[in-house]
Amino acid sequence: MTTAKTSNNGSTACDYFALEGTIDLHSEALLMAIPAKVKHPVVRFDFAKAGRVNSMGVALLLRCFKEISGKAEIRLEGLSQMHAMLFKMTGVFLLATPAEQNKEGAA
């Protein structure tokens, strides 16, 4: 089961969602509710406690990120090596930026 929570970082206005557990068909209601909760220009998704992401999970993440991308920048953090490889191969990184890239400061 996937859960999400929101919070604001005091120094930077952003929305924060921590995803937990398996991201699959059972995550649909949760992921489809997230875009309506976005209130700031930056949205952080934390995958540190997320487990397996199957093909339906990828499709749901893409749909969620596509809705958000028009109104906010999406940053992904806490990605495992497997998540990073999967998201690169499936096009998730076309809509969202891994936090590691932000730290490298490529102009």
Secondary structure as UniProt FT lines:
FT   STRAND          15..23
FT   HELIX           25..27
FT   HELIX           28..37
FT   STRAND          42..53
FT   HELIX           55..69
FT   TURN            70..71
FT   STRAND          73..77
FT   HELIX           81..90
FT   HELIX           92..94
FT   STRAND          97..98
FT   HELIX           99..104
//
